[in-house]
Amino acid sequence: MDRRQLLVAGAASASLTAFGSAANAQALTSLNIFVPAAPGGGWDGTGRAIERSMRAAGIIQNFQFDHAPGAGGAVGLPRFLQQRRGQADTIMVAGMVMVGALITNKSPVRLLDTTPLARLTGEALAVVVPTASPFQTMRQLIDAFKADPGRVSWAGGSAGGSDHILAGLIAKSAGLDARRVSYVAFAGGGPAQAALLGNQVSCGISGYSEFAEQIKAGRLRALAVSSPERIAGIDVPTLREGGVDVELLNWRGLFGAVGITPPQREALIALIRRMVASDAWKGELERNDWLSIPMYGDDYTRFVQAEFTRIEGILKDIGLA
């Protein structure tokens, strides 16, 4: 084969490879969403928002959900790694909660054992109480907490997650040992909300969107949010306004299966980019009071690695690791 024939053959091969990758991306007509938590929580809500957005934008129409709750994702992650290997039509929803839970539970597997795809959202956490609670303000809750930490119980997600981290930071801000927080861990936002509505705990922490419906219905009262500023359109003070010098945003993102190829990873990222640019996704952000903080591919991988370092330091500082 002469040089000209070799160049033609090489160009044809490259075109075929590119066509094959594009065809694979177009051929993805269904998506499996793996949620390492119970239905009704923040990760499940994110997965459902992805489903609605992709359907509305005409990206993908067929979805299947698989839930594996427990220990802030430390139960589900090994299952995802083992059972979904090489499956390019599967994504896992996870985020800051799993980072803390894996550290706290001394998990033998890592979040970076997956294939990081994209960071999507940041969300302020809310501190809420049942409407029958005597606590009308964050200052009143903190005063009772400082007077007798053991008598104030805090409901939230799994140990070491963002809810637990925030409870510890609040304790530290109040001059208390974070290990004195009476924290009641649940498998997800749904069970924690049920405990609040049943008046089984003093207060609860979760993403504001998880409590929004019950707050609007008058069943829960929001005392504060953990964002640097008030959430637009929501009349709830920040923690700092309530005398607690703390702010924290919970981020969520998507991870692909271990063992997928670089072209398969790029095809999934391309689908996510299309969704993020859609009007349907923008509507979900507004509806859920989520901050859009997209990040993709290798940049996202580096971010997740940095988060492990940052959160491990926080957990050690407040006595949770």
PAPA-628069 format. One record per residue (C-alpha): chain; x, y, z. Coordinates in Angstrom, 3 decimals. Example, Ala and Ser with C-alpha at 12.3 -4.5 7.8 and 13.67 -1.06 7.14 Angstrom:
BEGIN
<kette:A | u:12.300 | v:-4.500 | w:7.800>;
<kette:A | u:13.670 | v:-1.060 | w:7.140>;
***
This chain:
BEGIN
<kette:A | u:0.000 | v:0.000 | w:0.000>;
<kette:A | u:1.494 | v:3.353 | w:-1.079>;
<kette:A | u:1.387 | v:6.525 | w:1.013>;
<kette:A | u:-1.755 | v:7.874 | w:-0.707>;
<kette:A | u:-3.621 | v:4.591 | w:-0.177>;
<kette:A | u:-2.505 | v:4.540 | w:3.455>;
<kette:A | u:-3.804 | v:8.084 | w:4.041>;
<kette:A | u:-7.158 | v:7.261 | w:2.411>;
<kette:A | u:-7.474 | v:4.084 | w:4.461>;
<kette:A | u:-6.590 | v:5.975 | w:7.652>;
<kette:A | u:-9.135 | v:8.683 | w:6.943>;
<kette:A | u:-11.814 | v:6.086 | w:6.251>;
<kette:A | u:-10.989 | v:4.301 | w:9.502>;
<kette:A | u:-11.163 | v:7.570 | w:11.477>;
<kette:A | u:-14.484 | v:8.436 | w:9.857>;
<kette:A | u:-15.853 | v:4.996 | w:10.697>;
<kette:A | u:-14.716 | v:5.371 | w:14.317>;
<kette:A | u:-16.295 | v:8.796 | w:14.601>;
<kette:A | u:-19.463 | v:7.535 | w:12.959>;
<kette:A | u:-19.527 | v:4.563 | w:15.304>;
<kette:A | u:-19.192 | v:6.802 | w:18.365>;
<kette:A | u:-21.912 | v:9.121 | w:17.127>;
<kette:A | u:-24.130 | v:6.159 | w:16.312>;
<kette:A | u:-23.598 | v:4.752 | w:19.786>;
<kette:A | u:-24.617 | v:8.085 | w:21.312>;
<kette:A | u:-27.721 | v:8.276 | w:19.132>;
<kette:A | u:-28.556 | v:4.626 | w:19.858>;
<kette:A | u:-28.936 | v:5.289 | w:23.591>;
<kette:A | u:-32.724 | v:5.219 | w:23.812>;
<kette:A | u:-33.064 | v:4.267 | w:27.474>;
<kette:A | u:-31.253 | v:5.204 | w:30.671>;
<kette:A | u:-30.913 | v:3.360 | w:33.968>;
<kette:A | u:-30.680 | v:5.685 | w:36.973>;
<kette:A | u:-29.087 | v:4.135 | w:40.050>;
<kette:A | u:-30.036 | v:5.889 | w:43.301>;
<kette:A | u:-28.006 | v:4.757 | w:46.358>;
<kette:A | u:-30.722 | v:5.959 | w:48.751>;
<kette:A | u:-34.389 | v:5.431 | w:49.541>;
<kette:A | u:-37.145 | v:6.867 | w:47.310>;
<kette:A | u:-38.285 | v:10.341 | w:48.266>;
<kette:A | u:-34.907 | v:11.844 | w:49.149>;
<kette:A | u:-32.671 | v:14.361 | w:47.394>;
<kette:A | u:-30.866 | v:11.924 | w:45.112>;
<kette:A | u:-34.136 | v:10.340 | w:44.059>;
<kette:A | u:-35.585 | v:13.805 | w:43.441>;
<kette:A | u:-32.584 | v:14.683 | w:41.282>;
<kette:A | u:-33.017 | v:11.475 | w:39.299>;
<kette:A | u:-36.709 | v:12.184 | w:38.728>;
<kette:A | u:-35.887 | v:15.731 | w:37.617>;
<kette:A | u:-33.392 | v:14.307 | w:35.118>;
<kette:A | u:-36.059 | v:11.940 | w:33.807>;
<kette:A | u:-38.653 | v:14.715 | w:33.384>;
<kette:A | u:-36.151 | v:17.057 | w:31.736>;
<kette:A | u:-34.798 | v:14.534 | w:29.264>;
<kette:A | u:-38.297 | v:13.407 | w:28.316>;
<kette:A | u:-39.489 | v:16.998 | w:27.811>;
<kette:A | u:-36.383 | v:17.887 | w:25.786>;
<kette:A | u:-36.755 | v:14.788 | w:23.601>;
<kette:A | u:-33.346 | v:13.438 | w:24.619>;
<kette:A | u:-34.387 | v:10.048 | w:26.070>;
<kette:A | u:-37.875 | v:8.676 | w:26.723>;
<kette:A | u:-37.316 | v:5.379 | w:28.551>;
<kette:A | u:-36.016 | v:5.228 | w:32.137>;
<kette:A | u:-35.558 | v:2.629 | w:34.833>;
<kette:A | u:-34.736 | v:3.363 | w:38.477>;
<kette:A | u:-32.849 | v:1.164 | w:40.919>;
<kette:A | u:-32.652 | v:2.126 | w:44.607>;
<kette:A | u:-30.076 | v:0.779 | w:47.073>;
<kette:A | u:-30.453 | v:2.724 | w:50.352>;
<kette:A | u:-28.202 | v:2.710 | w:53.381>;
<kette:A | u:-25.292 | v:4.516 | w:55.048>;
<kette:A | u:-25.357 | v:7.577 | w:52.800>;
<kette:A | u:-24.516 | v:5.553 | w:49.707>;
<kette:A | u:-21.861 | v:3.363 | w:51.316>;
<kette:A | u:-24.219 | v:0.383 | w:50.827>;
<kette:A | u:-25.202 | v:1.216 | w:47.261>;
<kette:A | u:-21.796 | v:2.160 | w:45.849>;
<kette:A | u:-20.258 | v:-1.355 | w:46.051>;
<kette:A | u:-23.366 | v:-2.757 | w:44.361>;
<kette:A | u:-23.129 | v:-0.142 | w:41.606>;
<kette:A | u:-19.464 | v:-0.927 | w:41.043>;
<kette:A | u:-19.986 | v:-4.699 | w:40.951>;
<kette:A | u:-23.291 | v:-5.016 | w:39.117>;
<kette:A | u:-23.099 | v:-2.154 | w:36.617>;
<kette:A | u:-19.555 | v:-2.640 | w:35.325>;
<kette:A | u:-19.224 | v:-1.638 | w:31.678>;
<kette:A | u:-22.883 | v:-0.585 | w:31.356>;
<kette:A | u:-22.824 | v:2.600 | w:29.296>;
<kette:A | u:-26.562 | v:3.183 | w:29.676>;
<kette:A | u:-26.392 | v:3.601 | w:33.475>;
<kette:A | u:-25.736 | v:6.627 | w:35.662>;
<kette:A | u:-25.590 | v:6.969 | w:39.445>;
<kette:A | u:-26.815 | v:10.056 | w:41.314>;
<kette:A | u:-24.610 | v:10.982 | w:44.278>;
<kette:A | u:-22.787 | v:13.915 | w:45.813>;
<kette:A | u:-21.427 | v:15.493 | w:48.955>;
<kette:A | u:-23.457 | v:13.187 | w:51.199>;
<kette:A | u:-21.718 | v:10.117 | w:49.816>;
<kette:A | u:-18.271 | v:11.693 | w:50.181>;
<kette:A | u:-18.830 | v:12.197 | w:53.903>;
<kette:A | u:-20.517 | v:8.829 | w:54.390>;
<kette:A | u:-17.695 | v:6.902 | w:52.730>;
<kette:A | u:-15.153 | v:8.616 | w:54.978>;
<kette:A | u:-17.221 | v:8.097 | w:58.134>;
<kette:A | u:-17.914 | v:4.438 | w:57.355>;
<kette:A | u:-14.286 | v:3.810 | w:56.346>;
<kette:A | u:-15.523 | v:2.331 | w:53.088>;
<kette:A | u:-13.086 | v:0.053 | w:51.197>;
<kette:A | u:-14.393 | v:1.429 | w:47.875>;
<kette:A | u:-14.061 | v:4.971 | w:46.594>;
<kette:A | u:-16.385 | v:7.269 | w:44.686>;
<kette:A | u:-13.580 | v:7.749 | w:42.175>;
<kette:A | u:-13.724 | v:4.018 | w:41.416>;
<kette:A | u:-16.702 | v:5.014 | w:39.238>;
<kette:A | u:-16.472 | v:7.139 | w:36.080>;
<kette:A | u:-17.265 | v:10.746 | w:37.108>;
<kette:A | u:-19.479 | v:12.460 | w:34.539>;
<kette:A | u:-20.877 | v:15.778 | w:35.726>;
<kette:A | u:-21.652 | v:17.993 | w:38.701>;
<kette:A | u:-25.143 | v:19.434 | w:38.387>;
<kette:A | u:-26.527 | v:21.337 | w:41.367>;
<kette:A | u:-25.839 | v:22.988 | w:44.691>;
<kette:A | u:-28.531 | v:23.243 | w:47.322>;
<kette:A | u:-28.941 | v:25.061 | w:50.604>;
<kette:A | u:-29.877 | v:22.903 | w:53.566>;
<kette:A | u:-32.767 | v:23.865 | w:55.815>;
<kette:A | u:-33.220 | v:23.453 | w:59.568>;
<kette:A | u:-36.891 | v:22.725 | w:60.247>;
<kette:A | u:-39.161 | v:21.827 | w:63.152>;
<kette:A | u:-42.715 | v:20.449 | w:63.342>;
<kette:A | u:-45.312 | v:23.220 | w:63.490>;
<kette:A | u:-46.227 | v:22.120 | w:67.029>;
<kette:A | u:-42.640 | v:22.749 | w:68.172>;
<kette:A | u:-42.045 | v:25.441 | w:70.801>;
<kette:A | u:-39.081 | v:26.695 | w:68.733>;
<kette:A | u:-40.120 | v:29.676 | w:66.623>;
<kette:A | u:-36.617 | v:30.862 | w:65.689>;
<kette:A | u:-33.137 | v:29.453 | w:65.220>;
<kette:A | u:-31.934 | v:31.389 | w:68.269>;
<kette:A | u:-34.517 | v:29.633 | w:70.455>;
<kette:A | u:-33.407 | v:26.231 | w:69.139>;
<kette:A | u:-29.745 | v:27.052 | w:69.778>;
<kette:A | u:-30.494 | v:28.300 | w:73.296>;
<kette:A | u:-32.215 | v:25.003 | w:74.140>;
<kette:A | u:-29.409 | v:23.054 | w:72.473>;
<kette:A | u:-26.729 | v:24.843 | w:74.501>;
<kette:A | u:-28.700 | v:24.383 | w:77.727>;
<kette:A | u:-29.037 | v:20.609 | w:77.269>;
<kette:A | u:-27.622 | v:19.129 | w:74.017>;
<kette:A | u:-28.994 | v:15.664 | w:74.743>;
<kette:A | u:-32.601 | v:16.848 | w:74.804>;
<kette:A | u:-32.489 | v:18.271 | w:71.272>;
<kette:A | u:-32.556 | v:15.513 | w:68.645>;
<kette:A | u:-31.587 | v:16.207 | w:65.041>;
<kette:A | u:-33.019 | v:14.127 | w:62.175>;
<kette:A | u:-31.128 | v:13.880 | w:58.920>;
<kette:A | u:-29.588 | v:11.609 | w:56.332>;
<kette:A | u:-26.929 | v:9.011 | w:56.964>;
<kette:A | u:-24.031 | v:9.562 | w:59.348>;
<kette:A | u:-21.260 | v:11.691 | w:57.890>;
<kette:A | u:-23.419 | v:13.212 | w:55.171>;
<kette:A | u:-24.086 | v:16.895 | w:54.598>;
<kette:A | u:-26.945 | v:16.961 | w:57.149>;
<kette:A | u:-24.700 | v:15.487 | w:59.841>;
<kette:A | u:-21.845 | v:17.795 | w:58.880>;
<kette:A | u:-24.121 | v:20.822 | w:59.216>;
<kette:A | u:-25.378 | v:19.684 | w:62.638>;
<kette:A | u:-21.782 | v:19.346 | w:63.764>;
<kette:A | u:-20.829 | v:22.754 | w:62.400>;
<kette:A | u:-23.821 | v:24.314 | w:64.183>;
<kette:A | u:-22.713 | v:22.690 | w:67.442>;
<kette:A | u:-19.178 | v:23.938 | w:66.977>;
<kette:A | u:-20.443 | v:27.454 | w:66.236>;
<kette:A | u:-22.452 | v:27.303 | w:69.479>;
<kette:A | u:-19.303 | v:26.395 | w:71.416>;
<kette:A | u:-20.267 | v:22.738 | w:71.910>;
<kette:A | u:-18.473 | v:19.470 | w:71.173>;
<kette:A | u:-19.978 | v:18.120 | w:67.953>;
<kette:A | u:-19.956 | v:14.623 | w:69.430>;
<kette:A | u:-22.686 | v:15.779 | w:71.832>;
<kette:A | u:-25.157 | v:16.231 | w:68.957>;
<kette:A | u:-28.035 | v:13.768 | w:69.363>;
<kette:A | u:-28.154 | v:12.931 | w:65.660>;
<kette:A | u:-30.735 | v:10.444 | w:64.350>;
<kette:A | u:-29.633 | v:9.123 | w:60.950>;
<kette:A | u:-32.154 | v:7.971 | w:58.355>;
<kette:A | u:-31.687 | v:6.247 | w:54.991>;
<kette:A | u:-33.043 | v:9.284 | w:53.132>;
<kette:A | u:-35.037 | v:12.482 | w:53.269>;
<kette:A | u:-38.376 | v:10.676 | w:53.140>;
<kette:A | u:-37.947 | v:8.698 | w:56.385>;
<kette:A | u:-36.441 | v:11.735 | w:58.143>;
<kette:A | u:-39.449 | v:13.813 | w:57.117>;
<kette:A | u:-41.811 | v:11.146 | w:58.450>;
<kette:A | u:-40.065 | v:11.296 | w:61.843>;
<kette:A | u:-40.480 | v:15.066 | w:61.910>;
<kette:A | u:-44.152 | v:14.918 | w:60.979>;
<kette:A | u:-44.635 | v:12.310 | w:63.697>;
<kette:A | u:-42.997 | v:14.609 | w:66.289>;
<kette:A | u:-40.396 | v:11.922 | w:67.007>;
<kette:A | u:-37.448 | v:14.355 | w:66.819>;
<kette:A | u:-36.851 | v:17.965 | w:67.827>;
<kette:A | u:-35.668 | v:19.255 | w:64.469>;
<kette:A | u:-34.428 | v:18.108 | w:61.081>;
<kette:A | u:-31.873 | v:19.006 | w:58.434>;
<kette:A | u:-32.094 | v:18.327 | w:54.699>;
<kette:A | u:-32.134 | v:20.110 | w:51.366>;
<kette:A | u:-34.751 | v:22.844 | w:51.329>;
<kette:A | u:-36.541 | v:21.279 | w:48.352>;
<kette:A | u:-37.167 | v:18.074 | w:50.303>;
<kette:A | u:-39.081 | v:20.019 | w:52.955>;
<kette:A | u:-40.669 | v:22.629 | w:50.683>;
<kette:A | u:-44.010 | v:20.893 | w:50.190>;
<kette:A | u:-44.537 | v:20.295 | w:53.913>;
<kette:A | u:-43.417 | v:23.850 | w:54.733>;
<kette:A | u:-45.922 | v:25.286 | w:52.249>;
<kette:A | u:-48.620 | v:23.007 | w:53.688>;
<kette:A | u:-47.903 | v:24.354 | w:57.188>;
<kette:A | u:-46.807 | v:20.993 | w:58.610>;
<kette:A | u:-43.168 | v:22.025 | w:59.085>;
<kette:A | u:-41.604 | v:25.369 | w:59.990>;
<kette:A | u:-38.268 | v:26.406 | w:58.485>;
<kette:A | u:-36.009 | v:28.163 | w:60.994>;
<kette:A | u:-32.995 | v:28.800 | w:58.759>;
<kette:A | u:-31.200 | v:27.919 | w:55.524>;
<kette:A | u:-27.469 | v:27.231 | w:55.187>;
<kette:A | u:-26.842 | v:29.379 | w:52.101>;
<kette:A | u:-24.709 | v:32.550 | w:52.217>;
<kette:A | u:-27.813 | v:34.597 | w:51.341>;
<kette:A | u:-31.554 | v:34.040 | w:51.557>;
<kette:A | u:-33.087 | v:31.929 | w:48.808>;
<kette:A | u:-34.898 | v:34.183 | w:46.339>;
<kette:A | u:-38.637 | v:34.162 | w:46.880>;
<kette:A | u:-38.462 | v:32.277 | w:50.180>;
<kette:A | u:-38.939 | v:34.098 | w:53.469>;
<kette:A | u:-36.525 | v:32.060 | w:55.570>;
<kette:A | u:-33.480 | v:33.633 | w:57.272>;
<kette:A | u:-29.954 | v:32.320 | w:56.892>;
<kette:A | u:-28.160 | v:30.604 | w:59.737>;
<kette:A | u:-26.002 | v:33.702 | w:60.162>;
<kette:A | u:-29.116 | v:35.813 | w:60.623>;
<kette:A | u:-30.082 | v:33.384 | w:63.382>;
<kette:A | u:-26.771 | v:33.847 | w:65.169>;
<kette:A | u:-25.035 | v:30.752 | w:63.762>;
<kette:A | u:-21.827 | v:31.589 | w:61.866>;
<kette:A | u:-22.083 | v:28.702 | w:59.374>;
<kette:A | u:-22.822 | v:28.263 | w:55.673>;
<kette:A | u:-22.861 | v:25.068 | w:53.608>;
<kette:A | u:-24.096 | v:24.034 | w:50.147>;
<kette:A | u:-24.840 | v:20.418 | w:49.262>;
<kette:A | u:-23.784 | v:19.475 | w:45.719>;
<kette:A | u:-25.092 | v:16.602 | w:43.592>;
<kette:A | u:-23.755 | v:15.042 | w:40.428>;
<kette:A | u:-23.675 | v:12.021 | w:38.156>;
<kette:A | u:-21.297 | v:9.067 | w:37.869>;
<kette:A | u:-20.968 | v:6.412 | w:35.183>;
<kette:A | u:-20.165 | v:2.752 | w:35.607>;
<kette:A | u:-16.622 | v:1.523 | w:36.035>;
<kette:A | u:-15.166 | v:0.093 | w:32.840>;
<kette:A | u:-16.993 | v:2.186 | w:30.253>;
<kette:A | u:-14.845 | v:3.449 | w:27.384>;
<kette:A | u:-13.804 | v:7.089 | w:26.879>;
<kette:A | u:-16.183 | v:7.447 | w:23.885>;
<kette:A | u:-19.034 | v:6.023 | w:25.988>;
<kette:A | u:-18.202 | v:8.480 | w:28.764>;
<kette:A | u:-18.206 | v:11.382 | w:26.302>;
<kette:A | u:-21.537 | v:10.230 | w:24.865>;
<kette:A | u:-23.115 | v:10.304 | w:28.348>;
<kette:A | u:-21.605 | v:13.726 | w:29.071>;
<kette:A | u:-22.988 | v:15.012 | w:25.766>;
<kette:A | u:-26.482 | v:13.883 | w:26.789>;
<kette:A | u:-26.105 | v:15.589 | w:30.167>;
<kette:A | u:-24.914 | v:18.821 | w:28.522>;
<kette:A | u:-27.998 | v:18.794 | w:26.281>;
<kette:A | u:-30.215 | v:18.351 | w:29.325>;
<kette:A | u:-28.515 | v:21.127 | w:31.299>;
<kette:A | u:-29.040 | v:23.521 | w:28.364>;
<kette:A | u:-32.743 | v:22.656 | w:28.070>;
<kette:A | u:-35.608 | v:24.851 | w:29.234>;
<kette:A | u:-37.051 | v:21.818 | w:31.023>;
<kette:A | u:-33.964 | v:21.500 | w:33.255>;
<kette:A | u:-33.950 | v:25.234 | w:33.941>;
<kette:A | u:-37.536 | v:24.847 | w:35.096>;
<kette:A | u:-36.509 | v:22.045 | w:37.467>;
<kette:A | u:-33.773 | v:24.240 | w:38.933>;
<kette:A | u:-36.246 | v:27.018 | w:39.624>;
<kette:A | u:-38.921 | v:24.671 | w:40.954>;
<kette:A | u:-36.534 | v:23.005 | w:43.408>;
<kette:A | u:-34.517 | v:26.089 | w:44.361>;
<kette:A | u:-31.327 | v:24.455 | w:43.100>;
<kette:A | u:-28.237 | v:26.433 | w:42.128>;
<kette:A | u:-26.855 | v:25.408 | w:38.729>;
<kette:A | u:-23.119 | v:24.613 | w:39.080>;
<kette:A | u:-22.314 | v:22.349 | w:36.091>;
<kette:A | u:-18.870 | v:20.801 | w:35.727>;
<kette:A | u:-17.882 | v:17.945 | w:33.427>;
<kette:A | u:-15.377 | v:15.185 | w:32.784>;
<kette:A | u:-11.835 | v:15.519 | w:34.084>;
<kette:A | u:-12.571 | v:18.838 | w:35.821>;
<kette:A | u:-15.319 | v:17.092 | w:37.769>;
<kette:A | u:-12.995 | v:14.206 | w:38.655>;
<kette:A | u:-10.481 | v:16.662 | w:40.136>;
<kette:A | u:-13.278 | v:18.429 | w:42.022>;
<kette:A | u:-14.459 | v:15.164 | w:43.619>;
<kette:A | u:-10.913 | v:14.343 | w:44.703>;
<kette:A | u:-10.553 | v:17.792 | w:46.284>;
<kette:A | u:-13.899 | v:17.345 | w:48.060>;
<kette:A | u:-12.667 | v:14.168 | w:49.746>;
<kette:A | u:-9.713 | v:16.101 | w:51.151>;
<kette:A | u:-11.875 | v:19.058 | w:52.246>;
<kette:A | u:-14.680 | v:17.037 | w:53.834>;
<kette:A | u:-12.323 | v:14.656 | w:55.602>;
<kette:A | u:-10.767 | v:17.697 | w:57.257>;
<kette:A | u:-14.190 | v:18.991 | w:58.326>;
<kette:A | u:-15.233 | v:15.611 | w:59.721>;
<kette:A | u:-12.040 | v:15.316 | w:61.735>;
<kette:A | u:-12.377 | v:18.883 | w:62.964>;
<kette:A | u:-15.895 | v:18.314 | w:64.311>;
<kette:A | u:-15.240 | v:14.809 | w:65.611>;
<kette:A | u:-17.135 | v:12.749 | w:63.008>;
<kette:A | u:-14.161 | v:10.891 | w:61.530>;
***
